[in-house]
Amino acid sequence: MRRVSPRWTTPSLPTSRAVLLDDRLLVALLVGAPVRLPRRATIDTTTYWYYRACRAAVVGGAGHLSGPFADLAPVEQAAAIEALLHLPDDIGLPDSRAVVPEMARVHRRHLQLNLLNIEAAAAAIVLAALVLLSPPAAQGVLPGVLDAEGITWEVVEAA
């Protein structure tokens, strides 16, 4: 079982079996911003959220995902990008063999979803995870689908 480093945890959220982070929270966590996470949680993200975070780190730009990298000093920026490109062992990616079939089932029930949101909902189902969404992600269609699927989610602001 993967454990989160104590510097990433606070007691303010209840303990959870698994936590699924969106791309903005993943970036915040890896650049060292405080992210409120449950104690003793296993931390996962999705392949597409991970890809978007890596793309933002490598390609850069002025977007919400790349902004935290641009705000770092060059040495810290290089270390944060490297940490993202070599995802730490204590941040998991759900097994595609389980997630992909669930994605097909989720899509059948929610035809309006794009691939990124289908994967997020499916991964949450497979992991029985609490989904932590950044405020912008909580404004989209995903929260309604998570509610419809009986998946617990919370909005978490990264500092």
C-alpha angles and dihedrals in degrees: 000000000000117000127203118239110257091241089067097054138082128177094236097096124057119258112268137193094230136356124207114204125205120228097265093052091046091054092046092050094050095047089053100255115148110261118184106234133167117261117255092012126147109232123218138164132189128260093246094046088049091048092050090050092049092046091051092049096048101036096034122188132151099292129124092258097048096040096083090055093049090053093060128090111256095258092047090044092054091048092049092049091048091050090052095047089050099042108214115254091242091064111071137202114213117245111267091215088068100032100049097059089046089050089058090051093047091049091052089057097040111035093169094067125104121226094263092056093042089056093046093052093044093049090050090052094047093047095038082228137172104236115221113202130189114234094260092051090049089060093064135075096275097084092057091051092047089052091049090051093048092245117150115231137171136191113241124186116214112217 
